Amino acid sequence: MIFNRIRTRRPVPAGACPYAHTPAATAAPASPATAAAAANVAGYTGFTAARPTARRAGHFTDPAQAADFVRQFHREQPGEGDPTPRLREVLDEIERTGTYEQTYPELVFGARLAWRNAARCIGRLYWRSLVVRDLRHLSSADDIAGQSFEHLRLATNGGRIRPVVSVFAPDRPGRPAARIVNQQLVRYAGHPAAGGGWTGDPAGAQLTARARDLGWKCAEQPFEVLPLLVQERPGVRPEWYELPDGTALEVELTHPDHGWFAELGLRWYAVPAISDMTLEIGGVRYPTAPFNGWYMGTEIGARNLADADRYNLLAEVAGRLGLDVSSERTLWRDRALVELNVAVLHSFQEAGVMMADHHTESERFLKHIAQEKRLGRPTPADWSWIVPPVSGGLTPVFHRYYDPVDPALRPAFVPREPW
C-alpha cells in the first residue's frame, strides 16, 4: 500500500503482525534531571519531579518528547509563532495529569509527520494530503466500529482512494485505550483445509479462529471478509462486527489477454487500512488509529496472491499459461508473476479504483527525496522495503543508498505494545 509499504516486504507467518518495525522502547518515568531539562524552556522551571503528579506506572507522557514535538510543530509552522507559551502549557498539563491534549492542528501535523517519517513507505510524496479524522472523544467498541466503517467509505471515495487516518482516544496514565484487534480493517479469513493447504488467506487464520470463538459464523470461502474485532480494555472479550454491505469495495480480477483468468475467481479489496499500530505523537500514544493509503500493484500481485504462505497462486497461473514448470531455469515463476501483476493492474484500472504501479511510484519517491533535500531534511528509508518485489533493478530506487533509519524518530506509526 502506498503509505503502508511497511506492511508487505517480508513473508509473514499466518496470524503474525505484518510489520517489522523496531519496537519502540517502553517509556520510563523521567529522572529529576531529565524532567528539569525538558521543562527548562525559555526560563520555565515549573516542572518539579519531586512534586506528587500523575506520572506513575501507566501510559504517562515523556515531557522531553512533548517539548521536542511542540518545538518542531512551531518550527515547521511559522505562522504558529513563538513556541514558549505552548511549551509551558503542555508541560504544566503533563505535571498535573501525566499527559496532555494536543490541539487539532498539532494532531494533523503529527499524523502527517508520522507518514513522512515512515522509512519503509515508498509513497511519502503525498504526506501532506493525509486526511486526519479527530475522533479522540470516542472510546466505546460500538463507536470505534461504526467510525471505522465510515473511514472505509471516506477512503474508498468511489475508487479515487483518499489517504485517511482516524484517531481515537489515546492511552492515558493507568487507562489504556480501546484497540482494534484486526491487522487491517478489511482482511480475508483463512481456514486450514482437511487434506492440507488452505481455504482463503493463511495470514487471516489467527483472527479467523478468534472470531469464530467469539461466535462469528463463517462460510469458509476463499475471499470471505473477516468481522471487525474491538477490545475496549485488557481482560475483556472483544466485540465483533460484520462489515456492512458496501463498506469494503472489492475488485474482481481479470486479465487483458487471457479470458480464463476470470475463471480463477480472484478478487481483492480496494482500501488497505492498517489498524493494529500505534500512532505516537509528542509522547502521546494513540493505539487505535487506523490509516490507509492506496495499493501499489505488486503488493497484491507479487505478495498477497503469490507468496507461498499467502494465496500461493503461481503454480496455478503457470499451469493455465502452459508454462514448463519442470525446472526453475525456465523462469516459470517469474513469467507467471508478471502475468499475475498485469491482471491486478488491469483489473483495478477497469474498475476505476486507484492503484499505483511500481515504476511510476519509484520515480515519485525520488521526487519526494529531492523535495525534502531542498528543505534541508533527510529522507530515512529502508532500501530492502523501498525497492519493489518485482523487477527491482529496473526501478531507479534500486540504484542508490538512502539516509539511515533512526528507530527513535517521532512522530511515527509504531508496533503496538501488548497489554
N, C-alpha and C positions, 0 to 999 in steps of 0.2 A: 504494500500500500504506500502510495506517496504520502509522506509524513510518517508512515509506520514501517519503514524498511527494517526497523528494529525487530520486526516480527518474523521474518521469513528466511533468514540466511542459512541456518544450520538445521540438519534433521532434528525433529522433535519427537521424543517418545510419546506414546499415547497418553493423553491427560496431563502432560507436563506443561509448565509455563513456557510459551514460545519466545521468550526474550532471554537474552544472555547478558544483560547489563551487569556491571559490577555492583553488588548490593550497597546501598547507602549505609554508612556506619550508623549504628544506633546512637542517638544523641545522649549525652550525659549532662547532668547539671553543670552549669558554668562555675568555674572556680571564682573566688572573690576577685582575683587579678583579672581574669577574663571578663567578668561582669563589669568591673570598673572600667576596663579598657573599652568595652563595647559602648558603655554609656557616656564615656568622656568625650562628648561631641560638642564642639564649639563652647567649651566651658561647662557643659552639663554634667553633673556628677551625682544626680539624684538616685541612681541605681545602687542600692546597698545590699550586697549579698547576705549580710547578717540579718537583715530585716525579714520577719516572717512573710513569706509570699506563697503563691500557689505553685511555685516551681519545685514540686516534689515529684515522686515517682509518677510517671504517666507521660502524656503527649504534650509536654511543655515546649515552648518555642525558645530557641537559642537566640539571645539578644544580639550576638555578633552577626548571625546570619540575617536577622531582620534589618540591622543597621546597614549591612552591605547592600541588601536589596533596595532599601529606600534611597541610598546614595546613587545606585545605578539607575533607578527609575528617574530621579531628578536629573541625572547627568545626560541620559538619552532623551529626556522630555524637557527641553529647555524652558518651555512655557510654564512648567510647574514651579519654577523659581527656586529659592533657597531651601535646601532640604532640612535645615536645622529645626524649624518648628515641628515638622512632621516626625523627625527623629526623636525629639523629646516626647511627643505624644505617644509614639509607638513604644518607646522604652518604659515610659510610665505605665502604660497599659499592661505590658509584659510583667512589670514588677507587681502590679496589683492582682492580675488574673492568671499569669503563667503563659498567656498568649496574647494575640491582638487581632483585630478585624481589619483586613485590608480594604481599601476603598475599591470601588468598581474599576476606575482607571488602573489602579495597581494590579488588580486581578487580571484584567485584559492584557496588560503589558507582561505580567509574569507568565501567563499561559502561552502567549506568543513567543516569549523568550525560551520557554521550555521546548518548543518546537525548533526554534533556531539553534538551540544547543544540542539537539538530538544527533549525535555523532554517526548514527547508523541510518540516517534518513537521507535519501537522495533528492527529496522534493522540497528542500528548505527554501528555495527561491520564493515560495509563496507564503512564508511565515506571517507576514503582515495581514494576510487575508483571513486568518482564523477567526471564525465566529465564536464568541465566548458567551455562553449562557450562564448567568449568575443565578444558581439555584441553591445557594448556601443556606437558605431558610428551610430547606426540605430535608427530612431525615427518616421518614417512615418508609417501609418497604413498598406500600401502595403508591406513594408519591414518586419514589425513585423509579419504579417500574413504569408508571404512566408517563413520566417525563423522558425516560429512556426511549420509549416508543415514539414520542414526539421528536426526540433527537433524530431517530432514523428517518422520519418523514421529512424533517427540515433538511437533513443532509442529502437525502435522495434527490429532492428538488427536481422531480420529473426527469431524472437522468443526468442533469447538469450538477454533478456532485459538489456539495459545499464542504469545506473542511470545518468541522464543528467540535467544540468541547463543551460538555455540560458539567458544571462544577457544583457538586452537592456539599452538604455540611462537612466541615473539617474535623479532624481529630482535635480534642481538647484535653487539658490535663485531667487524667482519670476518667475520660469519657471518649473512648474510641467511637468513631462514626460508623454508620452502616456501610456495608460493602456489597458490590455485585460479585457473585461467585464466578460467573461466566468469564472466560478469557476474552470473548468478543460478544457484542450484543446479538449478533447473528452467527450461529455456528451449526454445523450439521452433526447429527447423532452418529455414533459408531457402535456396532454390535459385533462381537466375535461370532463367526459362523461355526456351525457344529462340526463341519469337516475341515476346519482350518480356514484361515483367511478372515475377511471382514465384510460386513454389510455396512456401507456408509464410511464415515471418516474415523480412522483409528484415533486421531487427535481429540475427538469428542467423546471417547469411550468413558473416561472417568466421570465427566459431567453427566453423561447419559445414565450411568449406574446410579449416581447420586439422585438425579431427578426421578428415576424410577422408584428408588427407595422412599422418596417423598410423596409418591402417588401418581406421578405422571404416566399416562398410558401412551405407548408409542406403537407405531406400525412397522418398525424395522424396515424402512425404505432407505435406498442409497442416499437420498438428499432430503432428509427429514430435519426441519429446523427445530433446534432444541428450545425448551422454555427458558425464560429468564429467571435466575435464582437470586434472591436478595436476602441478605442476612443482616438484621438490624443491630445485633450486638453479640459478643462472644458467648458461646454456650447455648444459643437459641437456634432452633431449627430454621433453616431458610424458608422463605415463602417462594412459591414458583408461579410463574405467569406465562400462559401461552401468548405468543406474539399475535396481536390482532391481524385479521386479514388486511392485506395491503401495506403492512408495515415493512416487510422485507421484500424489496424488489429483487427478483431473480431473473437471470438471463439464460435462456436455453441455448446450448452451444451447437453450432453447425459449422460446416467448412465450405469455403467458396468454391472448391473444386471437387469435393468428394461427397456425394449425396448420402452415402452410407453412414457418414459421421453422425447424422441426426439419430440414427438407429441406436446409438450408444446411450441415449437418454441422459446426457450430461447437462448440468447447469451449474451456475454459481451466483452468489448474491452480489449485489452492486456496491454495498457500503461496508467496508471493513472497519468496524468501530471497536477499538481496543477498550476493554472495560475492567481489567484487573491490575492496573498500575496506579501508583500514587503520583499525583501532581504536587510537587514540592516547590513552594514559592516563599522566599524570605523566611525560612524556618517553619512555615505553616504547612501542614500536610493535609491534602485532600485525597483520601483513599478511594473516593467514588467520584471519578471524573472521566467518564467515557469520552473518547476522542476519535476522530476519523479524518482521513484524507481520502484519496481515491486510489484505486488499484493501478499498479503497473502490471502489464500483461503477464510478465514472467512469473509473478508471484502465484498466479493461478496455473498457468500452462507449464511452468518448469518446476514448480514446487508442490502446490496443493494437489494437483491431479497426477503428477509424475513421480513424486518421491515414493520410495519403496515402503515407507512407513505411513504413507497417506493413501491416496486412491490407487497408486501403483498401476497406471494405465498404459505404460509404454509398450509392453508386450502385446496388449490387445490392439493398440493402434498400429503397431508394426505388422501384426498378422493381417489386419484389414488392408494395409498398404501393399501386402505381398512381398515384404522385405525378407531377405535372407538373414535369419537370426541364428545361424549355426556357428557364427564366430563373432567376437567383438570387433574384429578387424573390418567387418562390413559396415561398421558405424550405424547399425540399425537403430540403436538407441538415440543417437544424435539426430538422425533423419526423422524418426517418429516424434522426437521432442520438438523439432522445428514445426512440424505439421500441427501438433497439438497447440503450440503457441499461435500459429496462424489462425486456427479455429477460434481461439479465445479473443484475439484482437478483432477478427471479422465479426464475431457474434455480438460483442459489445457495441461495435460501431453500427451494425444493423439495427440493434435495439435502441440506439440513441442514448447509450449510457457512457458517461465519461470514463476514459481509460487512457493511460499513457503507454507508449512503447519505450523500450529501454534505450534505444539510440537517441530519441528526442530528449528524454529525461536526463541522460548523461550530459548532453550539451547544455541543458538548462542548469544543471548543477554547477558546471564550470562558470556559467554566468553569475550564479549566486556567489561563488568564491570570489570572483572579480569585484562584485559589488561590495562585499564585506571588506575586501582588501582596501578599496578606495576609502572606506570609512574607518580604516585603521583597526579593524577587528580580525582576529584569526577565525578560521573555519575548521574546528576539530572534526575529523572524520576517520572512521574505521574502514580502511581500504577493503578488507575482506567482505564487508557488508555493502559498501557503495558500489563495487563492481557487480554488474548483473550476473545471474546464474546461467545466462545464455550468451554466447559469443562475446565474452568479456573483453577479449583482446581487440575486438572491432570497435569498442567504445572508447572515447577519449579519457574516461575516468580511470581506465586501466593503466595508462602510461604515465603515472605521476605519483608523487608522495603527497601526504596531507599533514596538516598541523596535528600534533599529538593530542590524544584524548585525555582530559582530566576527569576522572570519575567523580570528583567532588564538585564539578561545575554545576551551578544552580542559577536560575530555576531549571527544573528538569522533570521529565517523567521517569520514575524510578520503580524498581520492583517493590511490590507492596510487602510490608513486614507481616509475618504471621501473627495471629492473635495468641 
